[in-house]
Amino acid sequence: MSEETRSQTYAELAAVGPYGVRPGHALITMVEPHPGHEYAYNRWYEDDHYYAGAMAMPWMYAGRRWVATRDLQLLRYPEKSAIAQPVTAGCYLSTYWITDGRYDDHMKWTVGINKRLNRDARVYQDRTHVFTAFQDHEATVYRDGAAGPRDFHALDHPYKGLVVEVIDAESAAQREELLEWLRSRHLPKRIAGSPAAMVTVFRPTPLPGDRMTYVKQVEGVDTRLTLLWFLESDPRECWEEHFTGLEKPVDAASISGAAAGGLGRVELVAPFIPTVPGTDTYVDRLR
């Protein structure tokens, strides 16, 4: 056994623990490169960090980067967002799936590798984490039932767009009610006949105390839900018809209140398109 890599330990670890394909957890991270650093940030993330700081890690089995050009940023709402200040902040989004039941194992590795990357000066500092959180999967709603890709395919399937929606409930108990309303009533109605093939719903988990100092602790751990709408068309082509008014109730006759059926406040609705890996496509359209 090599003292440097401890190769035999890998064989021991492979023999124990969950190893299914369900995306039990996710990393969702929205980042704003500092002005003038857009190209350098993109090259660092594309050429190094996406792999060394994410995909090469144990149990992180799928990933995709997304970008919001300026015209997409200007479609976001609400203007006063608890997520992004201003609401246009955060032009790059990365999404990753983590094997169900492997969150703790992955977190031990990711904290360790990020400390090493920092020591080796392989972390790009001229950026701001606008919305970064590890999250637990709560539900997936499919437009076409059993037909089409599953949620574990979502980051590999060539979807043309993604909409991130973040909702805050008033309390932990109300979040459970909100989740049930979304899963059984709101999302099935909203997704029917839309360009969204599926919506995944996650709830955030707190970051470990030994996380990197440039990543702030997760807010809304007990009250927040994050929705990812996977689109078969460019979000600009379907925005007005399908994605304006998500903060309004679907069934006002049976649900009182305004935002999210009266069960919570919609704090962000933001469209993205996929990046083109290995290129600087769209970098000149961020500002």
C-alpha positions in Angstrom: 0.0 0.0 0.0 1.3 3.4 -1.0 1.9 5.7 2.0 1.1 8.7 -0.3 -2.3 7.5 -1.6 -3.3 4.7 0.7 -4.7 2.8 -2.2 -5.8 -0.2 -0.2 -8.2 2.1 1.8 -10.2 2.7 -1.4 -10.9 -1.0 -1.8 -12.1 -1.1 1.8 -14.4 2.0 1.4 -15.9 0.7 -1.8 -17.2 -2.4 0.0 -19.4 -0.5 2.5 -22.1 2.2 2.4 -24.8 3.3 0.0 -24.0 3.5 -3.7 -27.3 4.1 -5.5 -27.9 6.6 -8.3 -30.5 8.7 -6.6 -29.5 12.4 -6.1 -30.0 12.5 -2.4 -28.1 15.7 -2.0 -26.9 18.6 -4.2 -24.4 21.4 -4.2 -26.0 24.6 -5.7 -23.6 27.5 -5.9 -24.3 30.9 -7.5 -21.2 33.1 -7.8 -20.4 36.6 -9.1 -16.8 37.1 -10.4 -15.6 40.6 -9.5 -15.7 43.2 -12.4 -12.7 42.7 -14.7 -12.1 39.1 -13.6 -14.8 37.4 -15.6 -12.4 35.7 -18.1 -9.9 34.7 -15.5 -12.6 33.3 -13.2 -14.2 31.3 -16.0 -10.9 29.8 -17.1 -10.0 28.8 -13.5 -13.4 27.2 -13.0 -13.5 25.5 -16.4 -9.9 24.3 -16.4 -9.3 23.4 -12.8 -11.9 23.9 -10.1 -14.8 22.1 -11.8 -12.7 19.0 -11.8 -10.2 19.2 -8.9 -12.7 21.0 -6.6 -15.8 19.0 -7.5 -16.1 16.2 -10.0 -13.0 14.4 -8.8 -14.4 14.1 -5.3 -16.0 10.9 -4.0 -19.8 10.6 -4.4 -20.3 13.7 -6.5 -21.4 11.9 -9.6 -22.9 14.6 -11.9 -22.4 18.3 -12.5 -23.2 21.1 -14.8 -22.4 24.8 -15.1 -24.9 27.5 -16.1 -24.6 31.1 -16.9 -26.9 34.2 -16.9 -26.0 36.7 -19.5 -27.1 40.3 -18.9 -30.4 39.9 -20.6 -31.2 36.8 -18.5 -30.2 38.6 -15.3 -32.7 41.4 -16.1 -35.5 38.9 -16.1 -35.0 38.0 -12.5 -37.4 38.8 -9.7 -38.3 40.0 -7.1 -36.3 43.2 -7.2 -35.8 43.1 -3.4 -34.5 39.6 -3.0 -33.2 38.0 0.2 -30.8 35.9 -1.9 -29.1 38.4 -4.3 -28.4 42.1 -3.7 -28.9 43.4 -6.3 -31.1 40.6 -7.7 -28.8 40.5 -10.8 -25.8 39.4 -8.8 -24.5 35.9 -9.4 -24.0 35.3 -13.1 -22.6 31.8 -12.9 -24.3 28.8 -11.3 -22.9 25.3 -10.7 -25.1 22.4 -9.8 -23.9 19.0 -8.6 -25.6 15.7 -7.5 -24.3 13.7 -4.6 -25.2 10.1 -4.0 -28.0 9.6 -1.5 -26.7 8.7 2.0 -23.1 9.9 1.2 -23.4 13.5 2.4 -21.2 13.2 5.5 -18.6 11.2 3.6 -18.5 13.8 0.8 -18.3 16.7 3.2 -15.2 15.3 4.9 -13.5 15.1 1.6 -14.6 18.5 0.3 -13.5 20.3 3.4 -10.1 18.6 3.2 -9.6 19.2 -0.5 -10.6 22.8 -0.3 -8.1 23.4 2.5 -5.4 21.8 0.3 -6.4 23.8 -2.8 -6.2 27.0 -0.7 -2.7 26.0 0.5 -1.6 25.4 -3.1 -3.0 28.7 -4.3 -5.6 27.0 -6.5 -8.6 28.9 -5.4 -9.6 32.1 -7.3 -10.3 34.8 -4.8 -11.8 37.6 -6.9 -15.3 36.3 -6.7 -18.3 36.5 -4.3 -20.5 33.6 -3.3 -24.0 34.9 -3.7 -25.9 31.7 -2.9 -23.9 28.6 -2.0 -25.4 25.6 -0.2 -25.4 21.9 0.1 -29.0 20.7 0.0 -31.0 17.6 0.6 -33.4 16.3 -2.0 -37.1 16.5 -1.0 -39.1 15.8 -4.2 -39.0 15.7 -8.0 -42.1 16.4 -10.1 -42.1 15.2 -13.7 -44.2 16.7 -16.5 -44.5 13.4 -18.4 -44.7 10.9 -15.7 -42.5 7.9 -16.2 -41.5 9.0 -19.7 -38.2 10.9 -20.3 -35.0 11.4 -18.2 -35.1 10.9 -14.5 -33.7 13.4 -12.0 -30.4 11.5 -11.8 -30.0 12.2 -15.5 -30.8 15.9 -15.2 -27.2 17.3 -15.2 -26.1 15.1 -18.1 -29.2 15.5 -20.3 -28.8 18.4 -22.8 -31.4 20.7 -21.3 -31.4 24.2 -22.8 -32.1 26.1 -19.7 -32.6 26.1 -15.9 -34.7 28.3 -13.6 -33.7 28.6 -10.0 -36.6 29.4 -7.6 -36.0 30.0 -3.9 -38.9 30.2 -1.4 -38.8 31.1 2.3 -41.5 29.9 4.6 -42.2 31.6 7.9 -41.4 28.6 10.1 -40.2 25.0 9.9 -43.7 23.7 10.3 -44.9 26.0 7.5 -42.1 24.7 5.2 -43.5 21.2 5.5 -47.0 22.5 4.5 -45.4 24.5 1.7 -43.5 21.4 0.4 -46.6 19.3 0.4 -48.5 22.1 -1.5 -45.7 22.4 -4.1 -45.4 18.6 -4.6 -49.0 17.7 -4.8 -50.8 20.8 -6.1 -48.8 23.7 -7.4 -46.0 22.1 -9.4 -48.1 19.5 -11.2 -50.4 22.3 -12.4 -47.5 24.6 -13.3 -45.4 22.1 -15.1 -48.2 20.6 -17.2 -47.8 21.7 -20.9 -44.7 23.8 -20.0 -41.2 23.5 -21.4 -40.0 22.2 -18.0 -39.5 18.5 -18.1 -39.0 18.3 -14.3 -38.7 20.3 -11.2 -36.4 19.1 -8.3 -37.0 20.5 -4.8 -34.2 20.7 -2.2 -33.8 22.1 1.3 -30.5 23.6 2.5 -28.2 22.0 5.1 -25.8 24.0 7.3 -22.2 24.1 6.2 -19.6 22.7 8.5 -17.8 24.9 11.0 -14.5 24.3 9.3 -15.7 25.5 5.9 -13.7 28.1 3.9 -14.1 31.6 5.4 -15.1 33.1 2.0 -18.3 31.0 2.0 -20.9 32.4 4.4 -23.0 30.1 6.6 -26.2 28.9 4.9 -29.3 30.9 5.8 -32.9 29.6 6.0 -31.9 26.0 6.9 -35.2 25.4 8.6 -37.4 27.5 6.3 -36.0 27.6 2.8 -36.7 25.5 -0.3 -34.8 25.6 -3.6 -36.5 24.6 -6.8 -34.6 23.7 -10.1 -36.7 23.8 -13.2 -35.1 21.9 -16.1 -36.1 23.4 -19.5 -36.3 21.9 -22.9 -36.2 25.4 -24.5 -34.2 28.6 -24.0 -35.8 30.4 -21.0 -36.0 33.6 -23.0 -38.4 31.9 -25.4 -40.8 30.9 -22.6 -40.3 33.3 -19.8 -43.3 35.5 -20.2 -45.8 32.7 -20.7 -44.5 30.2 -18.1 -42.2 31.9 -15.6 -43.6 35.3 -14.7 -45.9 35.3 -11.7 -44.4 32.3 -9.8 -44.9 34.3 -6.7 -48.6 34.3 -7.2 -51.0 31.6 -5.9 -52.3 28.9 -8.2 -55.5 28.3 -6.4 -56.6 31.5 -4.8 -60.0 30.1 -3.9 -58.6 27.6 -1.5 -55.3 29.1 -0.5 -55.2 32.5 1.2 -52.3 35.0 1.0 -50.2 36.2 -1.9 -46.7 34.7 -2.4 -46.3 30.9 -2.8 -49.9 30.3 -2.0 -49.7 32.2 1.2 -47.3 29.6 2.6 -44.0 31.5 1.9 -42.2 34.3 0.1 -40.6 33.8 -3.3 -37.2 35.3 -2.8 -35.6 34.5 -6.2 -36.7 33.4 -9.7 -33.6 33.4 -12.0 -33.1 31.9 -15.4 -29.8 30.4 -16.8 -28.5 28.6 -19.9 -25.8 26.0 -19.9 -22.2 27.0 -20.4 -20.2 25.5 -23.2 -17.5 23.5 -21.4 -13.9 24.5 -22.2 -14.8 27.8 -23.8 -15.3 31.4 -22.9 -18.7 31.5 -24.6 -21.0 34.2 -23.1 -18.3 35.8 -20.9 -18.5 38.9 -23.0 -22.2 39.1 -22.4 -22.3 39.2 -18.6 -22.3 43.0 -18.1 
